[in-house]
Structures are given as C-alpha cells and as structure tokens.
Amino acid sequence: MSHDAFVPRHFVVAEFATSDKLLEGTRKMREKGHKGLDTHTPYPIHGLEEALGIKRVWIPKIVFVAGLTGIIAGYSMMYFMNAVDFPINVANRPPHSAPAFVPITFELMVLFGGLSAFFGLMALLKLPQPYHPIFESDRFARAAVDGFFLSVEVAKGADSADVANDVRIVGASEVDVIVEPER
C-alpha cells in the first residue's frame, strides 16, 4: 500500500500597522500575481473583497433554487396525497384546492431555503476549520483584537523568501514565514 508523502504548505503572514495599509498592501500583492491571499482583521474593512478579488457569492442562487424546490415539493406532495393517492369527498369539495396548499408550500420553501443557506455557507466557507497553519504565528493571536494581517499561501515551486520580500515592499511591518507542521 503506497501512501503519498506529506508535503508541507508554506505561508507568509504579514502584519500591517493600519487597515488602510492592509488594504493597499493586499491590492499590490494581488497585482503582483500572488494567489492564495486572505486577510484577517478585527472588524470588516470596506474594499477588502475587491482587493482580494472575491467574486459575487453563490448563496442567493443556492437559496433561490432550494426555495423553489421546497415550493415544488410541498405543492406536489399535497396534490399527490389529496387528489391522487387518497381523495376524500368532504362536503362535496374538490380534492385539489390550491388555496389550502399555500401554508404548507410556504413553510417548505422557508425550511429548504433556510437549511440551504446554512449548509451552503458552511460548505462554501469550508467550515468548520478548527485549525489553520497560520495559527502557528505568535503575533496572529492579535488578529481578533487590534491586528491587521495578510496571509499568502506560497505557490508550489515558489520561494517563500521572495513572497516575504514582496510583502515587506508593499508595507508590512512584521513578516513571518510559516511552514505547515505535519498533520
């Protein structure tokens, strides 16, 4: 039985003095062609999505399709049960009565949409992710308090020292190179 050898990933974690410097540094690193960029800040910063090159999210489309599926499933289920599978003549009313199907149809639309929003977001964000190699940086603990960090995953075959130098050039105050420990 052959197992693939562990190949550690390399990350450059750079701290910036202010949010504006982080934003500008992120833009410049992306312009230099670096991939695998991520920012870590204590609060949202306007413009970071554009600087990172993040495209429009898929969540609205996922929720729409799931809500539509809920509508179709709810209405089809009610129609099948009341008009096809077990039609009962109650006070000579028709077995297919669309207004009576609205509450269940609406509830299934909300249920499917809500569940797809939750699980879709978890899947798209690759959560839960309790560990990431950049947590090895001692300074990184400040990212949730008062630090502005940019992490760059070094591409295979690239030199992490070159990436660290690029980050210093764009204005980072502190730079750490992290090598992923064996899992």
DOVO-56479 format. One line per field, with one value per atom (N, C-alpha, C): x, y, z; residue number from 0. Coordinates in pm, 1 decimal, always signed. Example, Ala and Ser with C-alpha at 12.3 -4.5 7.8 and 13.67 -1.06 7.14 Angstrom:
REM DOVO-56479
u	+1319.0 | +1230.0 | +1320.0 | +1285.0 | +1367.0 | +1290.0
v	-569.0 | -450.0 | -330.0 | -225.0 | -106.0 | +3.0
w	+780.0 | +780.0 | +780.0 | +708.0 | +714.0 | +787.0
num	0 | 0 | 0 | 1 | 1 | 1
This chain:
REM DOVO-56479
u	+85.3 | +0.0 | +90.3 | +70.7 | +153.8 | +81.4 | +149.1 | +93.5 | +171.0 | +98.2 | +164.9 | +241.6 | +359.4 | +441.1 | +381.5 | +389.2 | +337.4 | +424.9 | +361.8 | +432.5 | +375.6 | +454.8 | +401.3 | +378.6 | +272.2 | +247.1 | +321.6 | +356.7 | +425.6 | +333.9 | +332.5 | +251.8 | +339.7 | +309.8 | +371.8 | +262.2 | +283.8 | +187.2 | +248.0 | +179.9 | +232.0 | +137.0 | +193.2 | +113.8 | +130.7 | +20.0 | +19.8 | -21.6 | +27.3 | +2.2 | -142.0 | -201.1 | -338.6 | -420.4 | -551.2 | -639.7 | -616.8 | -586.0 | -560.3 | -434.8 | -330.9 | -208.4 | -233.0 | -316.8 | -352.6 | -426.9 | -520.8 | -598.6 | -507.8 | -420.6 | -328.4 | -229.8 | -177.7 | -84.7 | -149.4 | -273.7 | -346.7 | -364.9 | -402.8 | -418.5 | -287.4 | -178.4 | -49.3 | -2.4 | -26.6 | +14.2 | -66.1 | -192.3 | -275.2 | -229.1 | -194.4 | -144.9 | -13.7 | +67.9 | +194.1 | +171.2 | +46.3 | +14.3 | +11.0 | +16.9 | +12.9 | -129.4 | -138.4 | -267.5 | -271.8 | -387.2 | -399.5 | -390.6 | -440.9 | -439.0 | -559.9 | -539.8 | -650.3 | -615.2 | -715.5 | -692.8 | -762.3 | -707.5 | -759.5 | -759.5 | -878.9 | -893.0 | -992.7 | -984.4 | -1079.6 | -1218.5 | -1231.9 | -1361.4 | -1361.0 | -1479.9 | -1486.1 | -1424.0 | -1356.4 | -1293.2 | -1351.5 | -1408.7 | -1470.5 | -1363.8 | -1389.6 | -1299.5 | -1210.5 | -1207.4 | -1120.4 | -1164.4 | -1295.7 | -1342.7 | -1289.1 | -1294.3 | -1243.0 | -1091.7 | -1021.2 | -875.6 | -832.3 | -909.9 | -879.0 | -925.4 | -1009.7 | -1061.6 | -1173.0 | -1247.7 | -1357.2 | -1474.9 | -1522.3 | -1635.4 | -1766.7 | -1874.2 | -2007.7 | -2034.8 | -2098.9 | -2123.2 | -2236.3 | -2236.7 | -2335.4 | -2457.2 | -2452.7 | -2559.8 | -2697.9 | -2718.3 | -2853.7 | -2907.7 | -2821.4 | -2865.7 | -2899.8 | -2817.3 | -2842.4 | -2975.1 | -2998.3 | -3122.3 | -3243.2 | -3231.2 | -3341.7 | -3379.7 | -3280.5 | -3308.0 | -3368.2 | -3315.6 | -3369.2 | -3511.3 | -3538.8 | -3674.0 | -3771.3 | -3729.5 | -3813.3 | -3837.6 | -3736.1 | -3751.0 | -3850.9 | -3846.0 | -3941.2 | -4083.7 | -4102.6 | -4235.7 | -4287.9 | -4204.3 | -4245.4 | -4272.0 | -4183.4 | -4201.0 | -4328.0 | -4350.9 | -4469.7 | -4598.7 | -4604.9 | -4727.4 | -4751.2 | -4643.8 | -4657.4 | -4701.9 | -4643.6 | -4679.8 | -4827.8 | -4873.1 | -5013.4 | -5107.1 | -5071.4 | -5155.3 | -5164.7 | -5048.8 | -5048.3 | -5132.5 | -5112.4 | -5185.0 | -5334.7 | -5375.1 | -5516.2 | -5594.3 | -5529.4 | -5603.0 | -5577.3 | -5464.3 | -5430.0 | -5433.3 | -5354.0 | -5336.3 | -5459.2 | -5520.0 | -5631.7 | -5733.6 | -5804.4 | -5902.8 | -6024.4 | -6060.3 | -6176.9 | -6276.3 | -6401.3 | -6505.3 | -6559.2 | -6516.0 | -6561.8 | -6651.0 | -6779.6 | -6878.1 | -6878.6 | -6850.0 | -6850.9 | -6751.7 | -6640.4 | -6534.2 | -6438.0 | -6370.1 | -6276.3 | -6152.4 | -6094.4 | -5974.0 | -5851.8 | -5850.8 | -5739.2 | -5787.9 | -5747.0 | -5785.2 | -5657.3 | -5614.7 | -5487.4 | -5473.4 | -5574.3 | -5556.4 | -5523.7 | -5572.9 | -5543.7 | -5398.8 | -5333.1 | -5196.1 | -5092.7 | -5133.9 | -5039.8 | -4958.8 | -5019.2 | -4937.8 | -4825.0 | -4853.7 | -4750.9 | -4644.5 | -4688.5 | -4594.5 | -4500.5 | -4555.7 | -4474.1 | -4375.9 | -4422.9 | -4337.2 | -4221.2 | -4247.3 | -4138.6 | -4040.8 | -4089.6 | -3999.5 | -3904.6 | -3958.5 | -3876.0 | -3778.7 | -3826.7 | -3740.4 | -3625.3 | -3654.9 | -3549.9 | -3454.0 | -3507.1 | -3421.2 | -3330.6 | -3384.4 | -3303.9 | -3195.8 | -3231.2 | -3131.4 | -3023.2 | -3062.9 | -2962.3 | -2871.6 | -2923.5 | -2838.3 | -2734.0 | -2776.5 | -2683.4 | -2578.6 | -2624.3 | -2530.6 | -2451.4 | -2511.6 | -2439.0 | -2326.6 | -2352.8 | -2248.5 | -2137.0 | -2174.0 | -2072.0 | -1984.8 | -2044.8 | -1969.0 | -1881.1 | -1936.1 | -1858.9 | -1741.7 | -1759.1 | -1651.7 | -1560.3 | -1588.8 | -1511.2 | -1505.1 | -1619.7 | -1627.5 | -1687.2 | -1663.2 | -1573.0 | -1427.8 | -1340.8 | -1198.6 | -1127.5 | -1119.1 | -1065.0 | -915.4 | -844.1 | -700.1 | -656.9 | -566.1 | -502.4 | -355.0 | -264.4 | -121.9 | -81.1 | -151.9 | -110.3 | -133.9 | -209.8 | -227.2 | -95.5 | +5.4 | +136.4 | +210.8 | +171.4 | +235.5 | +193.8 | +291.9 | +262.3 | +186.2 | +219.3 | +152.9 | +8.6 | -23.2 | -154.6 | -269.1 | -243.0 | -348.9 | -411.2 | -339.7 | -390.7 | -487.2 | -505.8 | -593.8 | -736.7 | -779.3 | -916.4 | -927.9 | -816.2 | -818.2 | -782.6 | -659.2 | -616.5 | -515.5 | -499.6 | -402.0 | -465.6 | -391.1 | -435.3 | -336.4 | -378.9 | -289.4 | -329.8 | -227.9 | -244.6 | -169.5 | -236.7 | -167.3 | -162.9 | -48.2 | -27.7 | +20.0 | -54.9 | -8.0 | +92.5 | +211.6 | +318.9 | +291.1 | +292.9 | +265.3 | +373.7 | +334.8 | +432.9 | +539.7 | +663.3 | +775.0 | +823.4 | +749.3 | +792.0 | +873.3 | +951.3 | +1034.8 | +961.7 | +946.8 | +875.9 | +951.1 | +1083.1 | +1160.4 | +1126.0 | +1102.4 | +1063.3 | +926.3 | +832.9 | +699.2 | +708.4 | +789.7 | +808.3 | +868.2 | +961.2 | +1021.2 | +917.8 | +832.1 | +725.9 | +631.7 | +598.5 | +508.5 | +573.7 | +702.0 | +773.0 | +772.1 | +790.2 | +793.9 | +660.7 | +548.7 | +417.2 | +374.1 | +458.4 | +430.3 | +404.6 | +434.2 | +412.3 | +513.5 | +467.3 | +558.2 | +629.3 | +562.2 | +621.0 | +582.9 | +676.4 | +652.2 | +702.5 | +620.4 | +659.3 | +637.8 | +729.9 | +712.5 | +675.0 | +561.7 | +509.8 | +516.4 | +573.1 | +574.0 | +474.4 | +383.5 | +279.2 | +340.5 | +304.4 | +353.7 | +281.6 | +344.4 | +283.8 | +151.8 | +54.2 | -80.6 | -86.6
v	-116.8 | +0.0 | +123.7 | +209.9 | +329.4 | +451.8 | +525.1 | +649.1 | +766.9 | +872.7 | +992.2 | +1056.2 | +1103.2 | +1169.7 | +1306.2 | +1342.8 | +1472.7 | +1584.2 | +1679.1 | +1795.2 | +1917.9 | +1979.9 | +2093.6 | +2215.8 | +2288.0 | +2414.6 | +2525.0 | +2628.4 | +2742.8 | +2864.6 | +2943.2 | +3063.9 | +3179.6 | +3295.7 | +3419.4 | +3498.0 | +3529.9 | +3605.3 | +3742.6 | +3846.0 | +3982.7 | +4068.3 | +4146.3 | +4238.0 | +4379.1 | +4450.3 | +4588.5 | +4678.6 | +4800.8 | +4893.0 | +4942.9 | +4965.6 | +5019.0 | +4942.3 | +4962.8 | +4896.3 | +4949.2 | +5078.3 | +5134.2 | +5074.1 | +5053.9 | +4992.4 | +4847.1 | +4777.2 | +4638.8 | +4635.0 | +4724.3 | +4729.4 | +4755.3 | +4853.6 | +4886.8 | +4773.1 | +4713.1 | +4601.1 | +4480.5 | +4454.7 | +4342.9 | +4366.7 | +4489.7 | +4524.0 | +4502.5 | +4552.9 | +4542.9 | +4397.8 | +4316.5 | +4175.7 | +4102.2 | +4134.8 | +4071.9 | +4117.6 | +4245.0 | +4296.2 | +4229.2 | +4190.5 | +4121.4 | +3976.9 | +3930.3 | +3796.2 | +3688.9 | +3726.6 | +3627.1 | +3573.9 | +3444.0 | +3376.8 | +3331.1 | +3286.2 | +3234.9 | +3343.5 | +3462.2 | +3573.7 | +3566.0 | +3602.6 | +3612.5 | +3720.4 | +3791.2 | +3894.9 | +3856.6 | +3904.6 | +3873.0 | +4003.4 | +4051.7 | +4180.6 | +4170.3 | +4261.3 | +4257.0 | +4307.5 | +4376.1 | +4427.5 | +4435.0 | +4438.1 | +4443.8 | +4573.3 | +4561.0 | +4676.5 | +4689.4 | +4806.0 | +4830.7 | +4825.2 | +4745.3 | +4735.9 | +4612.7 | +4536.5 | +4418.5 | +4311.2 | +4296.6 | +4194.5 | +4222.4 | +4348.2 | +4386.7 | +4368.0 | +4406.3 | +4392.9 | +4246.8 | +4157.9 | +4015.1 | +3947.7 | +4017.1 | +3959.5 | +3859.7 | +3879.0 | +3787.7 | +3818.5 | +3714.7 | +3729.6 | +3727.9 | +3753.4 | +3751.2 | +3612.8 | +3610.1 | +3484.3 | +3404.7 | +3275.1 | +3183.9 | +3165.8 | +3212.6 | +3186.1 | +3227.0 | +3346.7 | +3380.3 | +3281.2 | +3233.7 | +3137.7 | +3002.9 | +2961.3 | +2834.8 | +2841.3 | +2951.5 | +2966.1 | +2973.9 | +3043.2 | +3052.9 | +2915.2 | +2839.4 | +2706.2 | +2615.5 | +2622.0 | +2538.9 | +2581.7 | +2713.2 | +2761.2 | +2716.5 | +2724.6 | +2677.2 | +2526.7 | +2453.3 | +2309.5 | +2283.0 | +2362.6 | +2349.4 | +2375.5 | +2477.0 | +2507.7 | +2389.9 | +2341.1 | +2229.8 | +2104.2 | +2075.1 | +1955.7 | +1966.0 | +2082.1 | +2099.8 | +2088.1 | +2158.1 | +2155.0 | +2015.5 | +1954.2 | +1820.1 | +1718.8 | +1728.1 | +1635.8 | +1649.5 | +1772.8 | +1796.2 | +1750.1 | +1781.0 | +1740.1 | +1588.0 | +1521.7 | +1375.4 | +1313.5 | +1360.0 | +1299.9 | +1326.3 | +1446.1 | +1482.7 | +1450.9 | +1454.8 | +1436.4 | +1302.8 | +1238.2 | +1116.0 | +994.1 | +999.0 | +882.6 | +849.2 | +948.0 | +921.0 | +1034.8 | +1048.8 | +1157.1 | +1126.9 | +1223.1 | +1208.2 | +1318.2 | +1280.1 | +1377.1 | +1428.3 | +1550.5 | +1613.2 | +1730.0 | +1718.7 | +1824.2 | +1862.2 | +1766.8 | +1784.7 | +1891.7 | +1905.6 | +1998.7 | +1926.1 | +2001.1 | +1935.2 | +1884.9 | +1771.1 | +1720.4 | +1809.4 | +1880.1 | +1971.7 | +2113.9 | +2169.0 | +2304.8 | +2385.7 | +2461.3 | +2532.5 | +2625.0 | +2703.7 | +2791.3 | +2715.2 | +2593.4 | +2514.3 | +2465.8 | +2464.8 | +2416.2 | +2524.6 | +2650.0 | +2761.2 | +2754.8 | +2731.9 | +2734.2 | +2630.9 | +2507.4 | +2403.1 | +2433.1 | +2479.5 | +2514.5 | +2625.3 | +2727.3 | +2837.2 | +2787.9 | +2704.7 | +2654.7 | +2571.4 | +2488.2 | +2408.4 | +2496.0 | +2603.5 | +2695.9 | +2759.3 | +2804.3 | +2866.3 | +2764.5 | +2643.6 | +2538.6 | +2505.3 | +2475.9 | +2441.0 | +2557.6 | +2679.4 | +2796.8 | +2820.9 | +2810.4 | +2832.3 | +2727.7 | +2602.1 | +2495.5 | +2506.8 | +2542.4 | +2555.8 | +2674.8 | +2782.2 | +2896.9 | +2856.5 | +2785.2 | +2744.1 | +2646.6 | +2535.4 | +2433.3 | +2478.6 | +2559.3 | +2612.5 | +2704.1 | +2790.4 | +2879.7 | +2801.7 | +2701.6 | +2619.0 | +2549.5 | +2499.0 | +2429.2 | +2526.1 | +2640.9 | +2736.5 | +2795.9 | +2814.4 | +2869.5 | +2761.7 | +2636.7 | +2522.3 | +2519.9 | +2544.2 | +2543.6 | +2412.6 | +2368.4 | +2427.8 | +2395.3 | +2489.1 | +2471.7 | +2510.0 | +2415.9 | +2449.8 | +2479.5 | +2442.5 | +2467.4 | +2513.9 | +2607.5 | +2653.5 | +2676.1 | +2646.8 | +2662.6 | +2803.1 | +2906.8 | +3041.3 | +3066.5 | +2977.6 | +2991.2 | +2968.6 | +2917.0 | +2894.2 | +3025.4 | +3131.0 | +3260.9 | +3317.0 | +3356.8 | +3411.0 | +3542.5 | +3625.9 | +3756.3 | +3743.8 | +3634.2 | +3620.5 | +3622.2 | +3594.4 | +3597.5 | +3736.4 | +3839.2 | +3976.4 | +4008.4 | +3918.0 | +3945.2 | +3971.9 | +3915.7 | +3935.9 | +4056.9 | +4118.3 | +4229.9 | +4362.1 | +4372.3 | +4500.1 | +4484.9 | +4366.8 | +4345.3 | +4335.9 | +4375.9 | +4368.5 | +4280.5 | +4160.4 | +4060.7 | +4021.3 | +3992.4 | +3937.5 | +3806.0 | +3697.8 | +3570.0 | +3534.9 | +3483.5 | +3445.1 | +3301.3 | +3214.8 | +3077.3 | +3076.3 | +3031.0 | +3029.9 | +2918.0 | +2953.7 | +2856.1 | +2748.9 | +2627.9 | +2519.7 | +2559.5 | +2538.8 | +2573.9 | +2716.6 | +2799.7 | +2937.8 | +2943.9 | +3047.8 | +3066.1 | +3155.4 | +3106.8 | +3184.2 | +3311.4 | +3313.4 | +3434.8 | +3546.1 | +3508.9 | +3608.7 | +3667.7 | +3581.8 | +3629.6 | +3719.8 | +3680.3 | +3762.3 | +3898.1 | +3899.6 | +4025.1 | +4112.9 | +4052.3 | +4127.6 | +4192.0 | +4119.2 | +4172.5 | +4288.6 | +4277.5 | +4390.1 | +4513.5 | +4492.0 | +4603.5 | +4677.3 | +4605.1 | +4669.9 | +4731.0 | +4723.2 | +4798.0 | +4720.2 | +4590.9 | +4514.2 | +4554.0 | +4563.6 | +4600.0 | +4477.7 | +4364.5 | +4239.8 | +4127.3 | +4036.6 | +3924.9 | +3796.1 | +3691.9 | +3557.5 | +3460.7 | +3364.8 | +3255.1 | +3133.1 | +3074.0 | +2958.7 | +2836.2 | +2729.2 | +2601.0 | +2512.2 | +2455.6 | +2372.8 | +2252.1 | +2234.9 | +2115.4 | +1991.3 | +1875.5 | +1753.2 | +1724.3 | +1689.2 | +1662.3 | +1527.2
w	+0.0 | +0.0 | +0.0 | -96.4 | -110.1 | -55.2 | +30.3 | +85.2 | +27.4 | -2.9 | -51.3 | +63.1 | +34.7 | +136.5 | +167.9 | +292.5 | +335.1 | +278.0 | +211.9 | +158.6 | +229.7 | +316.5 | +392.6 | +303.9 | +335.6 | +266.9 | +340.7 | +268.2 | +326.5 | +318.5 | +424.4 | +431.0 | +476.0 | +422.0 | +469.1 | +538.1 | +665.0 | +743.6 | +770.2 | +721.3 | +732.0 | +813.6 | +905.2 | +986.2 | +931.6 | +923.6 | +877.6 | +992.7 | +992.1 | +1103.1 | +1107.3 | +990.2 | +985.8 | +882.8 | +888.8 | +792.6 | +651.0 | +638.4 | +505.4 | +442.4 | +523.1 | +471.7 | +433.0 | +510.5 | +476.2 | +343.6 | +325.6 | +202.2 | +82.1 | +95.3 | -12.9 | -38.9 | +68.0 | +53.2 | -13.1 | +21.2 | -39.2 | -188.6 | -224.1 | -366.8 | -443.7 | -386.3 | -455.2 | -468.3 | -364.0 | -371.0 | -478.7 | -489.3 | -593.1 | -732.2 | -744.8 | -872.9 | -912.9 | -812.4 | -840.8 | -882.8 | -874.5 | -921.6 | -814.6 | -690.0 | -582.9 | -566.2 | -548.2 | -526.0 | -380.4 | -337.8 | -201.7 | -96.9 | -129.1 | -34.3 | +57.7 | +183.3 | +277.1 | +378.6 | +425.1 | +525.3 | +655.1 | +765.6 | +898.9 | +977.5 | +1009.8 | +1076.4 | +1191.9 | +1288.0 | +1399.1 | +1362.7 | +1251.1 | +1206.0 | +1053.6 | +992.1 | +845.1 | +791.5 | +679.9 | +615.7 | +475.4 | +447.9 | +317.5 | +208.1 | +105.5 | -8.3 | -8.9 | +101.0 | +105.0 | +5.5 | -14.0 | -108.1 | -248.0 | -286.8 | -418.2 | -424.9 | -318.9 | -316.8 | -323.7 | -262.8 | -265.6 | -394.5 | -471.4 | -595.6 | -571.5 | -463.7 | -431.6 | -522.5 | -587.9 | -679.1 | -601.1 | -670.3 | -609.8 | -551.9 | -436.3 | -366.8 | -431.2 | -406.8 | -462.9 | -373.8 | -251.0 | -154.8 | -206.4 | -264.3 | -312.0 | -415.2 | -503.9 | -605.4 | -541.4 | -445.9 | -377.0 | -302.6 | -230.8 | -153.0 | -246.5 | -358.1 | -452.8 | -506.9 | -549.9 | -604.7 | -497.2 | -375.3 | -267.0 | -231.0 | -227.7 | -200.5 | -307.9 | -432.8 | -543.6 | -532.7 | -493.1 | -471.0 | -359.3 | -252.6 | -143.0 | -188.3 | -272.3 | -325.2 | -407.6 | -497.4 | -583.8 | -501.0 | -404.9 | -321.8 | -237.9 | -176.9 | -92.5 | -171.3 | -283.8 | -363.8 | -422.3 | -473.3 | -531.6 | -427.3 | -307.8 | -201.4 | -165.5 | -148.0 | -111.6 | -223.6 | -347.2 | -460.3 | -467.0 | -457.0 | -465.7 | -354.6 | -231.1 | -118.8 | -125.6 | -166.0 | -161.8 | -288.8 | -403.9 | -529.0 | -596.4 | -569.1 | -640.0 | -547.5 | -442.2 | -356.7 | -273.2 | -209.5 | -118.8 | -123.8 | -237.7 | -246.3 | -157.5 | -75.4 | +12.2 | -23.3 | -39.5 | -68.2 | +64.9 | +100.9 | +225.2 | +186.3 | +216.9 | +188.8 | +42.3 | -43.9 | -187.5 | -235.5 | -161.0 | -201.5 | -294.8 | -383.4 | -475.6 | -399.3 | -442.9 | -374.7 | -398.5 | -510.9 | -537.6 | -513.2 | -400.1 | -364.2 | -338.1 | -439.3 | -433.0 | -311.7 | -272.9 | -156.4 | -27.4 | -14.1 | +105.8 | +108.0 | -7.5 | -16.3 | +14.5 | +20.9 | +37.1 | +166.7 | +283.8 | +406.6 | +408.6 | +370.3 | +371.4 | +266.3 | +150.1 | +43.5 | +89.6 | +153.9 | +204.4 | +310.8 | +402.3 | +509.6 | +454.5 | +355.2 | +297.0 | +219.6 | +156.2 | +88.6 | +190.6 | +303.0 | +407.0 | +467.3 | +494.2 | +550.9 | +457.4 | +331.9 | +235.6 | +215.0 | +204.4 | +185.5 | +304.5 | +424.1 | +544.9 | +562.3 | +542.2 | +554.7 | +448.1 | +326.0 | +220.2 | +245.9 | +305.2 | +338.2 | +441.3 | +544.2 | +649.1 | +596.3 | +538.6 | +493.6 | +370.4 | +283.9 | +168.8 | +211.0 | +309.3 | +358.9 | +425.8 | +504.8 | +569.6 | +465.3 | +359.4 | +255.6 | +176.1 | +138.9 | +59.6 | +138.0 | +268.0 | +350.7 | +406.9 | +372.8 | +420.8 | +573.1 | +634.4 | +779.9 | +827.8 | +945.5 | +1043.1 | +1008.7 | +1035.9 | +1013.1 | +1143.0 | +1235.8 | +1368.0 | +1369.1 | +1262.2 | +1261.7 | +1123.7 | +1123.9 | +1000.9 | +1033.6 | +943.0 | +974.1 | +1019.4 | +976.1 | +1017.7 | +1165.6 | +1232.0 | +1376.7 | +1450.5 | +1382.5 | +1443.8 | +1469.9 | +1403.3 | +1424.5 | +1560.2 | +1640.4 | +1774.4 | +1766.5 | +1668.4 | +1654.9 | +1608.5 | +1541.3 | +1479.2 | +1579.5 | +1704.9 | +1806.9 | +1818.0 | +1775.4 | +1781.7 | +1668.1 | +1573.3 | +1458.6 | +1501.7 | +1612.1 | +1658.8 | +1750.8 | +1785.7 | +1881.1 | +1813.3 | +1763.1 | +1705.7 | +1592.5 | +1538.4 | +1432.9 | +1295.7 | +1194.2 | +1055.4 | +980.8 | +942.0 | +886.3 | +744.8 | +666.5 | +532.5 | +530.8 | +489.8 | +475.6 | +328.1 | +286.6 | +147.2 | +145.8 | +79.1 | +63.3 | -50.7 | -19.9 | -118.9 | -218.8 | -346.3 | -451.9 | -454.9 | -495.6 | -504.8 | -605.0 | -566.2 | -652.8 | -634.4 | -561.8 | -538.0 | -408.8 | -395.8 | -277.3 | -177.4 | -54.8 | +46.8 | +83.6 | +68.5 | +97.2 | -2.2 | -127.5 | -228.3 | -195.6 | -153.5 | -117.7 | +5.3 | +103.0 | +223.4 | +186.7 | +94.3 | +49.9 | -20.7 | -103.2 | -170.6 | -69.3 | +36.3 | +138.1 | +212.7 | +238.6 | +303.7 | +213.7 | +84.3 | -11.1 | -13.7 | -0.8 | -7.4 | +125.5 | +228.2 | +351.0 | +478.0 | +481.8 | +604.5 | +710.5 | +834.1 | +943.3 | +1000.8 | +1006.4 | +1056.1 | +961.1 | +936.8 | +844.1 | +905.4 | +901.3 | +947.0 | +832.2 | +820.0 | +725.2 | +808.0 | +774.4 | +849.0 | +759.3 | +812.3 | +743.5 | +815.2 | +738.4 | +796.4 | +868.5 | +996.0 | +1065.4 | +1013.4 | +1029.0 | +979.5 | +1048.8 | +970.6 | +1024.6 | +1087.8
num	0 | 0 | 0 | 1 | 1 | 1 | 2 | 2 | 2 | 3 | 3 | 3 | 4 | 4 | 4 | 5 | 5 | 5 | 6 | 6 | 6 | 7 | 7 | 7 | 8 | 8 | 8 | 9 | 9 | 9 | 10 | 10 | 10 | 11 | 11 | 11 | 12 | 12 | 12 | 13 | 13 | 13 | 14 | 14 | 14 | 15 | 15 | 15 | 16 | 16 | 16 | 17 | 17 | 17 | 18 | 18 | 18 | 19 | 19 | 19 | 20 | 20 | 20 | 21 | 21 | 21 | 22 | 22 | 22 | 23 | 23 | 23 | 24 | 24 | 24 | 25 | 25 | 25 | 26 | 26 | 26 | 27 | 27 | 27 | 28 | 28 | 28 | 29 | 29 | 29 | 30 | 30 | 30 | 31 | 31 | 31 | 32 | 32 | 32 | 33 | 33 | 33 | 34 | 34 | 34 | 35 | 35 | 35 | 36 | 36 | 36 | 37 | 37 | 37 | 38 | 38 | 38 | 39 | 39 | 39 | 40 | 40 | 40 | 41 | 41 | 41 | 42 | 42 | 42 | 43 | 43 | 43 | 44 | 44 | 44 | 45 | 45 | 45 | 46 | 46 | 46 | 47 | 47 | 47 | 48 | 48 | 48 | 49 | 49 | 49 | 50 | 50 | 50 | 51 | 51 | 51 | 52 | 52 | 52 | 53 | 53 | 53 | 54 | 54 | 54 | 55 | 55 | 55 | 56 | 56 | 56 | 57 | 57 | 57 | 58 | 58 | 58 | 59 | 59 | 59 | 60 | 60 | 60 | 61 | 61 | 61 | 62 | 62 | 62 | 63 | 63 | 63 | 64 | 64 | 64 | 65 | 65 | 65 | 66 | 66 | 66 | 67 | 67 | 67 | 68 | 68 | 68 | 69 | 69 | 69 | 70 | 70 | 70 | 71 | 71 | 71 | 72 | 72 | 72 | 73 | 73 | 73 | 74 | 74 | 74 | 75 | 75 | 75 | 76 | 76 | 76 | 77 | 77 | 77 | 78 | 78 | 78 | 79 | 79 | 79 | 80 | 80 | 80 | 81 | 81 | 81 | 82 | 82 | 82 | 83 | 83 | 83 | 84 | 84 | 84 | 85 | 85 | 85 | 86 | 86 | 86 | 87 | 87 | 87 | 88 | 88 | 88 | 89 | 89 | 89 | 90 | 90 | 90 | 91 | 91 | 91 | 92 | 92 | 92 | 93 | 93 | 93 | 94 | 94 | 94 | 95 | 95 | 95 | 96 | 96 | 96 | 97 | 97 | 97 | 98 | 98 | 98 | 99 | 99 | 99 | 100 | 100 | 100 | 101 | 101 | 101 | 102 | 102 | 102 | 103 | 103 | 103 | 104 | 104 | 104 | 105 | 105 | 105 | 106 | 106 | 106 | 107 | 107 | 107 | 108 | 108 | 108 | 109 | 109 | 109 | 110 | 110 | 110 | 111 | 111 | 111 | 112 | 112 | 112 | 113 | 113 | 113 | 114 | 114 | 114 | 115 | 115 | 115 | 116 | 116 | 116 | 117 | 117 | 117 | 118 | 118 | 118 | 119 | 119 | 119 | 120 | 120 | 120 | 121 | 121 | 121 | 122 | 122 | 122 | 123 | 123 | 123 | 124 | 124 | 124 | 125 | 125 | 125 | 126 | 126 | 126 | 127 | 127 | 127 | 128 | 128 | 128 | 129 | 129 | 129 | 130 | 130 | 130 | 131 | 131 | 131 | 132 | 132 | 132 | 133 | 133 | 133 | 134 | 134 | 134 | 135 | 135 | 135 | 136 | 136 | 136 | 137 | 137 | 137 | 138 | 138 | 138 | 139 | 139 | 139 | 140 | 140 | 140 | 141 | 141 | 141 | 142 | 142 | 142 | 143 | 143 | 143 | 144 | 144 | 144 | 145 | 145 | 145 | 146 | 146 | 146 | 147 | 147 | 147 | 148 | 148 | 148 | 149 | 149 | 149 | 150 | 150 | 150 | 151 | 151 | 151 | 152 | 152 | 152 | 153 | 153 | 153 | 154 | 154 | 154 | 155 | 155 | 155 | 156 | 156 | 156 | 157 | 157 | 157 | 158 | 158 | 158 | 159 | 159 | 159 | 160 | 160 | 160 | 161 | 161 | 161 | 162 | 162 | 162 | 163 | 163 | 163 | 164 | 164 | 164 | 165 | 165 | 165 | 166 | 166 | 166 | 167 | 167 | 167 | 168 | 168 | 168 | 169 | 169 | 169 | 170 | 170 | 170 | 171 | 171 | 171 | 172 | 172 | 172 | 173 | 173 | 173 | 174 | 174 | 174 | 175 | 175 | 175 | 176 | 176 | 176 | 177 | 177 | 177 | 178 | 178 | 178 | 179 | 179 | 179 | 180 | 180 | 180 | 181 | 181 | 181 | 182 | 182 | 182
